[in-house]
């Protein structure tokens, strides 16, 4: 009898994707909250990003709002794509000009978030996503929310 990793790993794939989405989005949204509200130590050096300042305040807004949407699994693919693009922009406009490699220019988090959110945009939310609850057909072929309204 041979061990097939696929037979063990395939059943947990949707849950693993969901956990990856949740952890990545939580960390990302914490960056936004720190920059916008000064929580969790604030921005580097403390404090917040001035309202409307380009690109820092807008990046923090994308981090917070996009991170929360991806975390909850609402509009996951477009939100993840926006988050990925914002990190690509951050890498090429802030980090890449300092040195070629991310390890040299401090851009590792931007690169990792960029690729992680791109993977989420491509693979979808996995399980534990609110958008699945909203789309799930209930008795009578209605989606989760419309079925709940009819039962109330």
N, C-alpha and C positions, 0 to 999 in steps of 0.2 A: 504494500500500500504506500503510495507516494503522497507527500504533502503538497497541496495546491494552494498557494497563497491567494490566488484569485477567489477561491471558494470561501475563504475566511474574510477577505478584505472587501469584496464587491458588495455584500449586504450592508456594510457600514459606510459606504461611500457617500450617500446623501447626508448622513448625519455628520460625517467628517467635514464635508463642504460647508454645512451650516455652522459648525463650530469655528471653522477657519474664517468664514464671513463675519461671524459675531465678534470674535477676538480682534480681527483686523479692524473692523469698523469701530469697535469700542476704543481701541488705542488711537485711531485716527481722530475720532470725535473729541477725545481728551486733549489732543493738540489744539483743536479749534477752541474748545472751552478755555484752555489755559491762555491762549492769545487774546480772546475776546473779553474774558471776565476776570483774568488774573488768578484763577483757581489753580490748584495743583502746581504751584510755584510760578505761575505766569509765564511770560515769554522768557527767552534767555536773558538773564540779567534782571528778571522780575518785571512786574507791571503788565500792561496790556498794549495792544497795537492801537494807535489812534483811529477813531472811527473814519471810515472811508479812505484811509491811506492805501495807495496802490503800491505793490500788489498784496502787501501783508494782511490787511484787514479782509480783503476779498478772499484770499486764500484761507484765512481762518474761518470765514463764513462757510465756504465750501467744505472745509474739514468738519465743522460742526454739523451743518445741515445734511451734507452728503453722508457723513459717517452715521448719523442717526437713522437716515432712511435705509442705508445698507444694513445697519444693525437690526432694525425692525423687519427688514425684508419687504419694504414698500418701494416699488419702482426700482428694484435692486439693480437691474442691468443698466439703465440710463444713469442712475446715481453713481454706480461704480465706475462707469466710463468717464463721467465728469471728474470724479476723484482721481482716477488714473491720469487723465489729461492735465489736471492741475499740478500733479506731482511731476509729470514730464516737463511742464513749463518751469516749475521751481528748479528742477535739476539743471536744465539747460540755460536758464536765465540767471541763476544765482550761483550754483555750485561748479558747473563745468568750466567756467572761465578761470577758476582758480587752479585747476590741475586736471589732467586727463582722467585719472581713475577715481572712482567714488571714495575709496579708502583714503586718498590724498586730499580730496576737496570737501570732505564732510557730507557728501551727498548720499551715503548709504541708506538712510531712512527714506529719502525721496525716491530712490531707485526701487527699494523694496516695496514701498506703498504703491508706486506706479504699477509694477508688475503684479502685485497681489490683487489690486483692484481690477486690472485688466483680466486676470484669471477669473475673478468673480463675475465680471461682465460677460465673459464667454461661457462659463459653466452654469451660471444661474445661482439662485440662492440656496439650493439644497432644501432640506426640511426646515421646520420651525420658522417659516416666513409668513408674515401677515398676508402677503399677496396671494399665497396659496389658500388661505382661509377665505379670502374675498372671492376667489375664483371657484372654490370647491362646490360642485353641484350637490344640493341637498334633495330631499324628497320632492318630487314634482319637477325636477330639472332646474330649480332656481339656485342661484349662487348663495354662498354663506350668509351675506347680509340681508338679501331680499327674503330668504327663507326665514331668518330670525325675525324680521319685521312681521311676517305673516303669522308666526307662531305667537307673537306678543299680543 
